Amino acid sequence: MLETRFRNATRGRPIALAAAAAAVVAALAAGPAQGATPTAYVSSEKAGVGVIDLDKMTLTKTFPVGADGPRGLSLNADGSRLLVANKNTGDLAVIDTASGEVVQRVKIGKNPEFVRVHNGYAYVTYEPGEEGGPPAANVQPGKEANGQPNQQANQQGTKPHADDDDDANKPPAEIAIVDMKTWRVLRSVTSGHETEGIEFSRDGKSMLVTNEGDDTVSVYHVRTGAPIRTVKLAAGGRPRGIRLSPDGKEYVVTLESLSKLVVIDAHTFKVVKTVDTKLGPYGVAYGPDGKRLFVAASRDKTLQVFDGHSYEHLTDVPVGQRCWHFSFTPDGAKLLVACGRSDAVYVLDAHSYQPITQIGQLPLAWGIVTYPHSDGSIESH
């Protein structure tokens, strides 16, 4: 009887093991993720998208996207698709990273710039043109989803300069929300003027965007695009980069024209700290361990390092010209800084900050992301 029970208990194991092995094989073959060479993708406004082998630290190829002026870029979860915003053609190019071919183009609107992928959707900022873009959602900044004025808006800072600036006479920017299964624009959310960086709340329910032209941060429901609140920052600051702290308690926003960063409480949305930076801060990111905050002070050709908790200034690292965005390598050992006016990526040791090499032939380098995914000024994990 004991022998019979033993045989019955083990009878299904070979089938189960075979199924499990097949699942592992399928997962390994599903995309470039497993076992692939660590890779960086750099948008070059004049050349396309450069592909850097991070083991060899060399530019191995360039994905052509025509004379499209690629800027913002982001990867899907398994690294098989690279999404690139193209200024000149007003669309989002979807590139198969294995072949380098553009497999899809999604019409966005005039002047698309920043791209973030989040939970199967792509969020793309753009400036609507006369021909329009995707149909706009029936929501406006500064109002709740029911159309009533947002009582919590306008609680921070002084009156923005936009009322006295040419930006106030331009149409506001919008954020297109793209379904990455169908590659269709689901809706477009009206934002402030000259929308720049995009970030998401810790619980994934809210999307925050910086509006350079009217000195605000807009907060929206991530899926519906319904506005939650508008946070006003110092007049003339021109907010650009935004990053959530690793503990989810604070957002850091860079103010390019005032050469400062502000720390915003993620619950109250009040500014709790203002810190001086060098000139022209844009890209901002925490290091992989969360202990350090990095800021690209582009006009001073400097990557600045601050304490990730107190925001005390630690050191300055010289880099190239117009360095807007940067990323850590997937192992966290190196920093890759895209320097547009130097037409190169600067590679630094992420701990000693000593220069390692420069990777050229990337005219007007704009943004940079890696696979496997790593922390940086465009993506964070």
RODO-2510 file (C-alpha; in nm, 4 decimals, decimal comma):
residues 381
     n   res          X          Y          Z
     1     m     0,0000     0,0000     0,0000
     2     l     0,2846     0,2337     0,0890
     3     e     0,4516     0,1571    -0,2459
     4     t     0,1272     0,2395    -0,4315
     5     r     0,0901     0,5754    -0,2547
     6     f     0,4533     0,6625    -0,3348
     7     r     0,4066     0,5831    -0,7042
     8     n     0,0877     0,7902    -0,7197
     9     a     0,2566     1,0835    -0,5510
    10     t     0,5476     1,0891    -0,7947
    11     r     0,3588     0,9979    -1,1118
    12     g     0,2946     1,3613    -1,2158
    13     r     0,6387     1,5001    -1,1394
    14     p     0,8065     1,4423    -1,4771
    15     i     0,5192     1,6237    -1,6497
    16     a     0,5293     1,9100    -1,4003
    17     l     0,9068     1,9389    -1,4292
    18     a     0,8880     1,9354    -1,8076
    19     a     0,6258     2,2103    -1,8016
    20     a     0,8363     2,4182    -1,5659
    21     a     1,1446     2,3735    -1,7842
    22     a     0,9461     2,4757    -2,0910
    23     a     0,8257     2,7878    -1,9117
    24     v     1,1831     2,8824    -1,8220
    25     v     1,2980     2,8331    -2,1810
    26     a     1,0091     3,0454    -2,3079
    27     a     1,0904     3,3200    -2,0602
    28     l     1,4533     3,3226    -2,1649
    29     a     1,3578     3,3476    -2,5299
    30     a     1,0899     3,6105    -2,4760
    31     g     1,3121     3,9132    -2,5108
    32     p     1,6604     4,0587    -2,4884
    33     a     1,6349     4,0763    -2,1124
    34     q     1,7830     3,7510    -2,0015
    35     g     2,1563     3,7211    -2,0455
    36     a     2,1781     4,0115    -2,2878
    37     t     2,4719     4,2501    -2,2879
    38     p     2,3988     4,5523    -2,0655
    39     t     2,3141     4,8332    -2,3055
    40     a     2,2578     5,2086    -2,3005
    41     y     2,0404     5,3915    -2,5515
    42     v     2,1198     5,7573    -2,6200
    43     s     1,8991     5,9882    -2,8236
    44     s     2,1032     6,2083    -3,0574
    45     e     1,9017     6,4896    -3,2125
    46     k     2,1119     6,4737    -3,5284
    47     a     2,2042     6,1064    -3,5631
    48     g     1,9238     5,8882    -3,4260
    49     v     1,9587     5,6604    -3,1241
    50     g     2,3071     5,5451    -3,0288
    51     v     2,3513     5,1968    -2,8811
    52     i     2,6323     5,1569    -2,6265
    53     d     2,7732     4,8207    -2,5201
    54     l     2,8214     4,8758    -2,1464
    55     d     3,0694     4,5907    -2,1088
    56     k     3,3035     4,7426    -2,3670
    57     m     3,1899     5,1044    -2,3241
    58     t     3,1757     5,1541    -2,6989
    59     l     2,9146     5,2843    -2,9412
    60     t     2,8238     4,9717    -3,1397
    61     k     2,5502     5,0993    -3,3706
    62     t     2,2985     5,3735    -3,4305
    63     f     1,9277     5,3163    -3,4834
    64     p     1,8212     5,5490    -3,7645
    65     v     1,4922     5,7311    -3,7168
    66     g     1,5417     5,9704    -4,0069
    67     a     1,5722     6,3448    -3,9558
    68     d     1,3288     6,3168    -3,6688
    69     g     1,5105     6,5031    -3,3927
    70     p     1,4781     6,2283    -3,1280
    71     r     1,4761     6,3495    -2,7686
    72     g     1,2893     6,1759    -2,4870
    73     l     1,3097     5,7966    -2,4723
    74     s     1,2003     5,5095    -2,2511
    75     l     1,1992     5,1285    -2,2585
    76     n     0,9219     4,8784    -2,2023
    77     a     0,9539     4,6297    -1,9158
    78     d     1,1468     4,3567    -2,0979
    79     g     1,3657     4,5908    -2,3006
    80     s     1,2314     4,4694    -2,6348
    81     r     1,0816     4,8053    -2,7346
    82     l     1,2399     5,1482    -2,7172
    83     l     1,0009     5,4432    -2,7365
    84     v     1,1425     5,7665    -2,8762
    85     a     0,9787     6,1117    -2,9046
    86     n     1,0588     6,2742    -3,2386
    87     k     1,0470     6,6518    -3,2541
    88     n     1,0416     6,7012    -3,6305
    89     t     0,7764     6,4414    -3,7160
    90     g     0,5573     6,4904    -3,4113
    91     d     0,5336     6,1226    -3,3296
    92     l     0,6467     5,8450    -3,1007
    93     a     0,8687     5,5894    -3,2733
    94     v     0,8587     5,2346    -3,1371
    95     i     1,1879     5,0561    -3,2076
    96     d     1,2485     4,6818    -3,1904
    97     t     1,5731     4,6774    -2,9921
    98     a     1,6800     4,3427    -3,1377
    99     s     1,6611     4,4557    -3,5015
   100     g     1,6836     4,8328    -3,4639
   101     e     1,3794     4,8712    -3,6898
   102     v     1,0994     5,1188    -3,6259
   103     v     0,7974     4,8885    -3,5978
   104     q     0,5348     5,1464    -3,5054
   105     r     0,4786     5,5195    -3,5237
   106     v     0,2193     5,6836    -3,3002
   107     k     0,1064     6,0327    -3,3992
   108     i     0,1337     6,2586    -3,0945
   109     g     0,1297     6,6266    -3,1929
   110     k     0,3676     6,9170    -3,2219
   111     n     0,7014     6,9094    -3,0449
   112     p     0,6909     6,5861    -2,8391
   113     e     0,9680     6,5869    -2,5840
   114     f     0,9593     6,3716    -2,2678
   115     v     0,8598     6,0042    -2,2525
   116     r     0,7938     5,7849    -1,9501
   117     v     0,6686     5,4259    -1,9525
   118     h     0,4551     5,3223    -1,6557
   119     n     0,2493     5,0053    -1,6066
   120     g     0,1969     4,9351    -1,9755
   121     y     0,1289     5,2933    -2,0827
   122     a     0,3529     5,5593    -2,2343
   123     y     0,3186     5,9214    -2,1252
   124     v     0,4446     6,1734    -2,3797
   125     t     0,4586     6,5526    -2,3383
   126     y     0,3983     6,7706    -2,6422
   127     e     0,2878     7,1152    -2,7587
   128     p    -0,0383     7,0953    -2,9558
   129     g    -0,0223     7,2398    -3,3068
   130     e    -0,2941     7,3819    -3,5314
   131     e    -0,3738     7,0390    -3,6669
   132     g    -0,4271     6,9278    -3,3106
   133     g    -0,3072     6,6080    -3,1591
   134     p    -0,5002     6,3389    -2,9828
   135     p    -0,8464     6,4368    -2,8563
   136     a    -0,8167     6,6261    -2,5306
   137     a    -0,9738     6,5026    -2,2115
   138     n    -1,2470     6,7213    -2,0664
   139     v    -1,0364     6,8399    -1,7755
   140     q    -0,8428     7,1578    -1,7161
   141     p    -0,5481     7,2319    -1,4900
   142     g    -0,6377     7,3930    -1,1592
   143     k    -0,9791     7,2230    -1,1456
   144     e    -1,1015     6,9023    -0,9928
   145     a    -1,2500     6,6272    -1,2097
   146     n    -1,5978     6,7677    -1,1378
   147     g    -1,4977     7,1032    -1,2864
   148     q    -1,4907     7,2895    -0,9549
   149     p    -1,1905     7,5077    -0,8671
   150     n    -0,9126     7,3244    -0,6908
   151     q    -0,8957     7,4734    -0,3427
   152     q    -0,5473     7,3348    -0,2904
   153     a    -0,4046     7,4891    -0,6063
   154     n    -0,1945     7,8023    -0,5884
   155     q    -0,0811     7,7242    -0,2352
   156     q     0,2909     7,7511    -0,2996
   157     g     0,5194     8,0333    -0,3950
   158     t     0,4386     8,3648    -0,5558
   159     k     0,2468     8,4485    -0,8677
   160     p     0,4255     8,2908    -1,1659
   161     h     0,5859     8,4996    -1,4329
   162     a     0,3732     8,3420    -1,7066
   163     d     0,1121     8,6181    -1,6904
   164     d     0,3767     8,8644    -1,8027
   165     d     0,5568     8,6278    -2,0345
   166     d     0,5086     8,5192    -2,3934
   167     d     0,4468     8,1687    -2,2610
   168     a     0,1065     8,2823    -2,1349
   169     n    -0,0035     8,3515    -2,4941
   170     k     0,0876     8,0039    -2,6177
   171     p    -0,1409     7,7014    -2,6009
   172     p    -0,0716     7,4909    -2,2915
   173     a     0,1220     7,1706    -2,3258
   174     e    -0,0438     6,8299    -2,3177
   175     i     0,0458     6,4769    -2,2118
   176     a    -0,0600     6,1976    -2,4472
   177     i    -0,1383     5,8653    -2,2776
   178     v    -0,0559     5,5762    -2,5129
   179     d    -0,1776     5,2189    -2,4628
   180     m     0,1281     5,0031    -2,5355
   181     k    -0,0835     4,7018    -2,6320
   182     t    -0,2713     4,8741    -2,9139
   183     w    -0,0320     5,1682    -2,9707
   184     r    -0,3259     5,4047    -2,9679
   185     v    -0,3551     5,7343    -2,7832
   186     l    -0,6231     5,6868    -2,5217
   187     r    -0,6478     6,0502    -2,4212
   188     s    -0,4512     6,3702    -2,3993
   189     v    -0,4360     6,5705    -2,0792
   190     t    -0,4099     6,9501    -2,0826
   191     s    -0,1212     7,0645    -1,8647
   192     g     0,0649     7,3895    -1,7999
   193     h     0,2971     7,5718    -2,0375
   194     e     0,6126     7,3972    -2,1633
   195     t     0,5692     7,0728    -1,9744
   196     e     0,9009     6,9027    -1,9038
   197     g     0,9697     6,6205    -1,6569
   198     i     0,7289     6,3413    -1,5586
   199     e     0,7252     6,1437    -1,2342
   200     f     0,4852     5,9047    -1,0592
   201     s     0,3786     5,8735    -0,6967
   202     r     0,4926     5,5853    -0,4804
   203     d     0,1532     5,4118    -0,5056
   204     g     0,1441     5,4605    -0,8836
   205     k    -0,1893     5,6448    -0,8720
   206     s    -0,0659     5,9973    -0,9477
   207     m     0,1425     6,1531    -1,2242
   208     l     0,3357     6,4745    -1,1644
   209     v     0,4701     6,7006    -1,4388
   210     t     0,6838     7,0128    -1,4252
   211     n     0,5641     7,3106    -1,6273
   212     e     0,8606     7,5253    -1,7213
   213     g     0,6585     7,8092    -1,8738
   214     d     0,4369     7,8866    -1,5750
   215     d     0,6479     7,7725    -1,2802
   216     t     0,4167     7,4977    -1,1603
   217     v     0,3988     7,1259    -1,0905
   218     s     0,0713     6,9673    -1,2012
   219     v    -0,0614     6,6523    -1,0349
   220     y    -0,3014     6,4197    -1,2208
   221     h    -0,4721     6,0874    -1,1757
   222     v    -0,2382     5,8580    -1,3648
   223     r    -0,4981     5,6687    -1,5713
   224     t    -0,7826     5,9145    -1,6219
   225     g    -0,5742     6,2307    -1,6445
   226     a    -0,8121     6,4075    -1,4064
   227     p    -0,6296     6,6955    -1,2325
   228     i    -0,5704     6,6641    -0,8601
   229     r    -0,3880     6,9869    -0,7819
   230     t    -0,1432     7,2478    -0,9092
   231     v     0,1578     7,3484    -0,7020
   232     k     0,3019     7,6921    -0,7724
   233     l     0,6745     7,7409    -0,7342
   234     a     0,8940     8,0516    -0,7290
   235     a     0,8353     8,2963    -1,0126
   236     g     1,0885     8,2722    -1,2942
   237     g     1,2300     7,9408    -1,1735
   238     r     1,1398     7,7337    -1,4804
   239     p     1,1047     7,3865    -1,3186
   240     r     1,2397     7,1049    -1,5334
   241     g     1,3562     6,7840    -1,3661
   242     i     1,1530     6,5965    -1,1049
   243     r     1,2282     6,2841    -0,9045
   244     l     1,0551     6,0994    -0,6194
   245     s     1,2729     6,0091    -0,3215
   246     p     1,3328     5,6356    -0,2685
   247     d     1,1173     5,6356     0,0459
   248     g     0,8302     5,8007    -0,1436
   249     k     0,8066     6,0921     0,1006
   250     e     0,9439     6,3791    -0,1108
   251     y     0,9794     6,5073    -0,4634
   252     v     1,2856     6,7001    -0,5774
   253     v     1,2344     6,9570    -0,8553
   254     t     1,5127     7,1494    -1,0299
   255     l     1,4585     7,5177    -1,1093
   256     e     1,6739     7,5894    -1,4116
   257     s     1,6633     7,9689    -1,4226
   258     l     1,6977     8,0253    -1,0469
   259     s     1,9712     7,7597    -1,0108
   260     k     1,8016     7,5886    -0,7190
   261     l     1,6313     7,2652    -0,6296
   262     v     1,3202     7,2483    -0,4156
   263     v     1,2051     6,9595    -0,1985
   264     i     0,8283     6,9075    -0,1945
   265     d     0,6474     6,7015     0,0689
   266     a     0,4718     6,4174    -0,1159
   267     h     0,1693     6,4333     0,1166
   268     t     0,1070     6,8047     0,1649
   269     f     0,2778     6,9247    -0,1566
   270     k     0,4389     7,2069     0,0372
   271     v     0,7940     7,3141    -0,0353
   272     v     0,9952     7,2058     0,2697
   273     k     1,3453     7,2947     0,1537
   274     t     1,5199     7,5051    -0,1095
   275     v     1,8830     7,4326    -0,1983
   276     d     2,1216     7,6343    -0,4153
   277     t     2,2800     7,4605    -0,7124
   278     k     2,5213     7,5607    -0,9813
   279     l     2,3860     7,7170    -1,3000
   280     g     2,1076     7,5615    -1,5038
   281     p     2,0056     7,2467    -1,3160
   282     y     1,7929     7,0043    -1,5167
   283     g     1,8265     6,6254    -1,4796
   284     v     1,7965     6,4902    -1,1263
   285     a     1,8166     6,1388    -0,9814
   286     y     1,8949     5,9525    -0,6625
   287     g     2,1738     5,6994    -0,6628
   288     p     2,0781     5,3301    -0,6522
   289     d     2,1229     5,3142    -0,2735
   290     g     1,9268     5,6374    -0,2185
   291     k     2,2063     5,7934    -0,0157
   292     r     2,3074     6,0495    -0,2771
   293     l     2,1184     6,2888    -0,5027
   294     f     2,2700     6,3875    -0,8385
   295     v     2,1873     6,7042    -1,0319
   296     a     2,3054     6,7975    -1,3805
   297     a     2,3937     7,1690    -1,3657
   298     s     2,4183     7,2037    -1,7408
   299     r     2,5270     7,5657    -1,7715
   300     d     2,8152     7,5099    -1,5327
   301     k     2,9261     7,1858    -1,7019
   302     t     2,8934     7,0111    -1,3669
   303     l     2,7285     6,7053    -1,2178
   304     q     2,6558     6,7931    -0,8554
   305     v     2,6263     6,5458    -0,5694
   306     f     2,4122     6,6076    -0,2600
   307     d     2,3279     6,4008     0,0453
   308     g     2,0095     6,2086    -0,0388
   309     h     1,8473     6,2858     0,2987
   310     s     1,9743     6,6232     0,4221
   311     y     2,0460     6,7610     0,0704
   312     e     2,3770     6,8936     0,1929
   313     h     2,6134     6,9620    -0,0956
   314     l     2,8871     6,6978    -0,1141
   315     t     3,0917     6,7543    -0,4286
   316     d     3,0972     6,8749    -0,7886
   317     v     3,2083     6,6664    -1,0837
   318     p     3,3200     6,8375    -1,4075
   319     v     3,1515     6,7083    -1,7235
   320     g     3,0862     6,8354    -2,0758
   321     q     2,8634     7,0983    -2,2304
   322     r     2,4814     7,0931    -2,2096
   323     c     2,4602     6,7753    -2,0048
   324     w     2,0879     6,7413    -1,9385
   325     h     2,0341     6,3734    -1,8623
   326     f     2,2288     6,0879    -1,7075
   327     s     2,1927     5,7301    -1,5918
   328     f     2,3716     5,4794    -1,3746
   329     t     2,4821     5,1536    -1,5319
   330     p     2,2646     4,8555    -1,4301
   331     d     2,5264     4,7408    -1,1782
   332     g     2,5437     5,0898    -1,0248
   333     a     2,9198     5,1110    -1,0760
   334     k     2,9330     5,3852    -1,3384
   335     l     2,7561     5,7057    -1,4349
   336     l     2,6709     5,7866    -1,7962
   337     v     2,6159     6,1556    -1,8689
   338     a     2,4695     6,2682    -2,2026
   339     c     2,6331     6,5979    -2,2990
   340     g     2,4636     6,7507    -2,6021
   341     r     2,7044     7,0277    -2,6936
   342     s     2,9989     6,7950    -2,6430
   343     d     2,8365     6,5376    -2,8751
   344     a     2,9340     6,2640    -2,6307
   345     v     2,8498     6,0530    -2,3297
   346     y     3,0846     6,1048    -2,0363
   347     v     3,1505     5,7890    -1,8325
   348     l     3,2393     5,8332    -1,4641
   349     d     3,3118     5,6026    -1,1738
   350     a     2,9917     5,6242    -0,9668
   351     h     3,1772     5,6285    -0,6349
   352     s     3,5057     5,8124    -0,6892
   353     y     3,3574     6,0289    -0,9712
   354     q     3,6815     5,9927    -1,1644
   355     p     3,6472     6,0040    -1,5441
   356     i     3,6725     5,6680    -1,7190
   357     t     3,6146     5,7468    -2,0858
   358     q     3,4111     5,9477    -2,3336
   359     i     3,1917     5,7933    -2,6025
   360     g     3,1634     6,0273    -2,8996
   361     q     2,9815     6,0439    -3,2325
   362     l     2,6549     6,1376    -3,0595
   363     p     2,5774     6,4866    -3,1938
   364     l     2,3380     6,6769    -2,9673
   365     a     2,2989     6,3861    -2,7273
   366     w     1,9739     6,4427    -2,5345
   367     g     1,8617     6,1563    -2,3139
   368     i     1,9917     5,8205    -2,1940
   369     v     1,8372     5,5005    -2,0537
   370     t     1,9740     5,1502    -1,9987
   371     y     1,8740     4,7871    -2,0129
   372     p     1,8619     4,6180    -1,7697
   373     h     1,6766     4,9135    -1,6212
   374     s     1,8703     5,1409    -1,3881
   375     d     1,8256     5,4681    -1,2025
   376     g     1,8667     5,7948    -1,3880
   377     s     1,7179     6,1331    -1,4659
   378     i     1,4658     5,9863    -1,7129
   379     e     1,3834     5,6520    -1,5536
   380     s     1,3953     5,5362    -1,1928
   381     h     1,3538     5,1935    -1,0373
***
